[in-house]
Amino acid sequence: MVLFEDINCVGILRKVNLLNIASFNNGSHCHIYRFLGAHPYENGVELAVWAPNADKVSVCGDFNGWNADANVMTMQDGIWYAF
C-alpha cells in the first residue's frame, strides 16, 4: 500500500509505503536516507522530514526573506515534504 506518490518537476516518482514507515518507526530501516532529508535535482531540491507532532514545517532562508509562510511543506502520515 502506498501512502503517497508525488511526481515532482523532474519526474522522480517518490514512494513511501507502509513497510518503510513501519521499519522507520521500529528502527530497522537501513535506507531511510533515500526518503528523508534533502535530495538535489537539476530543477530544485526535494525535502522530506519526519515531524509527526508539528503543526507546520517551512523551508526558510535568504532566498525567501526568512518568510515562514513562503515555502510551507505538505504533510502526510507524519512526513513533511516539499520540492
C-alpha positions, 0 to 999 in steps of 0.5 A: 500500500502506498501512502503517497506518490508525488511526481515532482518537476523532474519526474522522480516518482517518490514512494513511501509505503507502509513497510518503510514507515513501519521499519522507520518507526521500529528502527530497522530501516537501513535506507531511510536516507533515500526518503528523508532529508534533502535530495538535489535535482537539476530543477530544485531540491526535494525535502522530506522530514519526519515531524509527526507532532508539528503543526507546520514545517517551512523551508526558510532562508535568504532566498525567501526573506526568512518568510515562514509562510513562503515555502510551507511543506505538505504533510502526510502520515507524519512526513513533511515534504516539499520540492 
